Amino acid sequence: MTDAVLQLSDVEFRWMGQAGFSLRVPNLSVGKGESVLLLGESGSGKSTLLSLICGTILPTSGVVQIAGQDITKLSGGKRDRFRAEQIGVIFQQFNLLPFGTVGDNILLPLRFAPARRKRAKDATAQASNLCSALGLPSGVFNTKATALSVGQQQRVAVARALIGQPPLIIADEPTSALDANSQAAFLDLLFAQTAAHDTSLLMVSHDPRLGERFDRVIRMEDIAQIERGTP
Ligand SMILES: Nc1ncnc2c1ncn2[C@@H]1O[C@H](COP(=O)(O)OP(=O)(O)OP(=O)(O)O)[C@@H](O)[C@H]1O
């Protein structure tokens, strides 16, 4: 696929240690503007796969291409900077800076990503616009992030991922803490934002009911071979 934002080819990875877990992904791609839901059982390697895509761990072999760049070829520092420029990440536990305000948290990725900061133009204005688009109360910008409700913290995490329009958003079970109604509302907001900028979205979940909202649903067992135990 020529317009793939994400392309993994023949990726292999093994966690060392007592349990031992190896993962092989022959081919996985996500196109520009495409939303993909990745389903899989607990322990099937979803978070490991996301770490490979984000370049926080490196495969023993294979290619991990983001926006045309094979990130396995980049040195550690360059890879960190490339990730900050190209990928917005929403973690399961949100990973907000506990002592930072909502504004500090949303603006954080731009600190390490000059091109993304440039795309955001007036970064503070964009952060504040994202807050209102995501339904955060006005005036929340200078509030400590951890003083917010879980649902509000989640919106801050989404705004942080979206600021500066990275081409790819990676989300690891972002709805697991929410009830069904809040999940639907959350996805509405997320999709409205990704559609507005033709942003690609790869979201991990073990809830197949979310599938109908996505362009494509893939399952770990169909895209990856896993092995447990030491070789
Ligand atoms: N940091 C680590 N060090 C060693 N082994 C690890 C590490 N992280 C994960 N693993 C191994 O990889 C396997 C897959 O874990 P992973 O977290 O990728 O699965 P998952 O599908 O995301 O699970 P869950 O849905 O429960 O979050 C685990 O069973 C574990 O043995």
The ligand as an SDF file (V2000), in Angstrom:
LIG
                    3D

 31 33  0  0  0  0  0  0  0  0999 V2000
    8.2580   -5.9020   30.0120 N   0  0  0  0  0  0  0  0  0  0  0  0
    8.1270   -7.2230   29.8080 C   0  0  0  0  0  0  0  0  0  0  0  0
    9.1200   -8.0860   30.1270 N   0  0  0  0  0  0  0  0  0  0  0  0
    9.0080   -9.4150   29.9230 C   0  0  0  0  0  0  0  0  0  0  0  0
    7.9050   -9.9940   29.3680 N   0  0  0  0  0  0  0  0  0  0  0  0
    6.8790   -9.1960   29.0290 C   0  0  0  0  0  0  0  0  0  0  0  0
    6.9190   -7.7610   29.2120 C   0  0  0  0  0  0  0  0  0  0  0  0
    5.7650   -7.2290   28.7800 N   0  0  0  0  0  0  0  0  0  0  0  0
    5.0200   -8.2660   28.3350 C   0  0  0  0  0  0  0  0  0  0  0  0
    5.6820   -9.4330   28.4640 N   0  0  0  0  0  0  0  0  0  0  0  0
    5.2110  -10.7640   28.0670 C   0  0  0  0  0  0  0  0  0  0  0  0
    4.4760  -10.6380   26.8580 O   0  0  0  0  0  0  0  0  0  0  0  0
    3.2230  -11.3120   26.9480 C   0  0  0  0  0  0  0  0  0  0  0  0
    2.1920  -10.4590   26.2170 C   0  0  0  0  0  0  0  0  0  0  0  0
    1.9300   -9.2720   26.9890 O   0  0  0  0  0  0  0  0  0  0  0  0
    1.2000   -7.9930   26.4220 P   0  0  0  0  0  0  0  0  0  0  0  0
    1.1160   -7.0170   27.5640 O   0  0  0  0  0  0  0  0  0  0  0  0
    1.8540   -7.5490   25.1660 O   0  0  0  0  0  0  0  0  0  0  0  0
   -0.2510   -8.6040   26.0790 O   0  0  0  0  0  0  0  0  0  0  0  0
   -1.6490   -7.8490   25.9380 P   0  0  0  0  0  0  0  0  0  0  0  0
   -2.3640   -8.5560   24.8280 O   0  0  0  0  0  0  0  0  0  0  0  0
   -1.4190   -6.3860   25.7690 O   0  0  0  0  0  0  0  0  0  0  0  0
   -2.3300   -8.1400   27.3340 O   0  0  0  0  0  0  0  0  0  0  0  0
   -3.4360   -7.2730   28.1380 P   0  0  0  0  0  0  0  0  0  0  0  0
   -4.6810   -7.2700   27.2900 O   0  0  0  0  0  0  0  0  0  0  0  0
   -3.6100   -8.0590   29.3990 O   0  0  0  0  0  0  0  0  0  0  0  0
   -2.8570   -5.9020   28.3700 O   0  0  0  0  0  0  0  0  0  0  0  0
    2.9380  -11.4620   28.4450 C   0  0  0  0  0  0  0  0  0  0  0  0
    2.3340  -12.7070   28.6960 O   0  0  0  0  0  0  0  0  0  0  0  0
    4.3000  -11.4010   29.0760 C   0  0  0  0  0  0  0  0  0  0  0  0
    4.7570  -12.7340   29.2850 O   0  0  0  0  0  0  0  0  0  0  0  0
  1  2  1  0
  2  3  1  0
  2  7  2  0
  3  4  2  0
  4  5  1  0
  5  6  2  0
  6  7  1  0
  6 10  1  0
  7  8  1  0
  8  9  2  0
  9 10  1  0
 10 11  1  0
 11 12  1  0
 11 30  1  0
 12 13  1  0
 13 14  1  0
 13 28  1  0
 14 15  1  0
 15 16  1  0
 16 17  2  0
 16 18  1  0
 16 19  1  0
 19 20  1  0
 20 21  2  0
 20 22  1  0
 20 23  1  0
 23 24  1  0
 24 25  2  0
 24 26  1  0
 24 27  1  0
 28 29  1  0
 28 30  1  0
 30 31  1  0
M  END
$$$$
